[in-house]
Amino acid sequence: MAAELGHFIGGKRVPGASGRYGDVYWPMTGEIAAKVALASAGEMRAAIENAKSAQPAWAATNPQRRARVMMRFVDLLNRDMEKIAEALAREHGKVIPDAKGDIQRGLEVAEFAIGIPHLLKGEYTDGAGPAIDIYSMRQPLGVVAGITPFNFPAMIPLWKAAPAIACGNAFILKPSERAPSVPIMLAELFLEAGLPPGILNVVNGDKIAVDAILHDPDIAAVGFVGSSDVAQYVYAEGAARGKRVQCFGGAKNHMIILPDADLDQTVDALIGAGYGSAGERCMAISVAVPVGEATAERLMQKLVPRVESLRIGPSTSRDADMGPLVTRQHLEKVRRYIDIGVEEGATLAVDGRDFRMQGYENGFYLGGSLFDHVTPDMRIYREEIFGPVLSVVRAKNYEDALRLPNEHEYGNGVAIFTRDGDAARDFASKVNVGMVGINVPIPVPLSYYTFGGWKRSGFGDLNQHGPDGVRFYTKTKTVTARWPSGIRTGAEFSIPTMKD
């Protein structure tokens, strides 16, 4: 019988009480590994009440002490890296090295949050006016929430929770019900690091849990990562109720390849960025845009054999390039997109639909697939596939290549490969996309910058982690102070100014 996975509330694991459960799989074998509890609105409300009662004391804890909890958490996460990576790989499907990368990029945001005493410093002006001082301070919002996706079960929860907690908030995490184990493991490490019970609660669930977060008046802010349709829904529902909301959605990331690019370097980059994690990344390169027919032909000659020789293995592999997809339902969805591409007239240069993993025949495996002669009107170009499928769209010239990402509805990430600094500089300035790589295929900024896409890839004014993460999880209070000096100036009926 599959184990039951509940929630983490008030510093301990608690069983689900709704009577509703979802299946959690091991993608490499296709087995049901666990049943995850799906919370009711009442269970979510209980977690929020728990967080609300714990938050004032945590907010009153000085920032340096909060930073020390984050320091201990980073040490503990490094200590348990192997154990958590294996659990993540088994439940998600990505291979062990990729799972470690998932954890590491989340850990780096926790490292950034150790600097919270400096990051929360306000401004001060002595003598802004006659005997008047002005200063500002950043204060926590209260109880905030994060709704995170299956594809990064460690990284994105930490991108949300670490800055929020360091700023003095209590945090409600609603992770994906497809990969719920690692978020609870992270919550237990925070408790071991000294985080008070109730400051981080993990509540598993589906749309009922999401709506409970969006409708609850005690949730001051919500962060979301997932599909664009759901991101838009969460943003609209949360904002309509006066919440601060940041939502990140889908992507269709292009790589522009100019004729002078080093094609060996380019193909290495395409293979890793297009097929790593079986393409289940919002920053995966899913469209390659060679400029000129000669560039396209040379690219395909090098790319086809590399895709055909991708090493596909079980999630526990340390040598495979990629593992299985997350669920059978998602596997069938990606296969269907390949069928659609063929029906639309694209050239299927490498077909991964019939791949079967020996010894793991029931796993959710798909071979790498590669389309050529894809055009912008095709669904496989317009829609996010979220699988190991790369499309090649041939551009006549640089202007045509630039137009493709600029006119696409998504604007998450983009890359250009070239030796021409002038072209790269022009591209970075003109491309209508939030994150740009120059000879870097996956331009995910480091933790002390911010991460965020444009257009239908991002909803809200502030991005994830970095300075924007601190701004998002705090509110600014500005104080104007005058200390009596014994000199009376009389009543003033006009708005105060500093004209004199």
GIFENDA-V618564 format. One line per field, one symbol per residue. ss: DSSP state (@ for helix, = for strand, . for the rest). burial: # if it has 24 or more other ideal C-beta (glycine too) atoms within 12 Angstrom, else .. A space follows every 50 residues. Layout:
BEGIN
ss->???
burial->???
END
This chain:
BEGIN
ss->..===.===..===......======....=======...@@@@@@@@@@ @@@@@@@@@@..@@@@@@@@@@@@@@@@@.@@@@@@@@@@@@...@@@@@ @@@@@@@@@@@@@..@@@@....======..=========..=====... ....@@@@@@@@@@@@...=====......@@@@@@@@@@@@@......= ==....@@@@@@@@@...=======..@@@@@@@@@@@@@...=====.. ..=====.....@@@@@@@@@@@@@@@@@.....=======.@@@@@@@@ @@@@@@@@...=.........=.....@@@@@@@@@@@@@@@@@..==== ..................====......@@@@......====..=..@@@ @@@@@@@..==.=====...@@@@@@@@@@....====............ =..==..==....=.@@@@@@@.=========..................
burial->...########.##.###.###########..#########.######.# ##.##..##.#.#.###.###.##.###.##.################## #################.##.................############# #########################################.######## ################.###########.######.##....######## ###########.#..##########################...##.### .###.##..########..#########.##.###.##.###.#.##### ###.#.#..#..##############.##################..#.. ##.###.###########....##..##..###############.#..# ##########.##############.........................
END
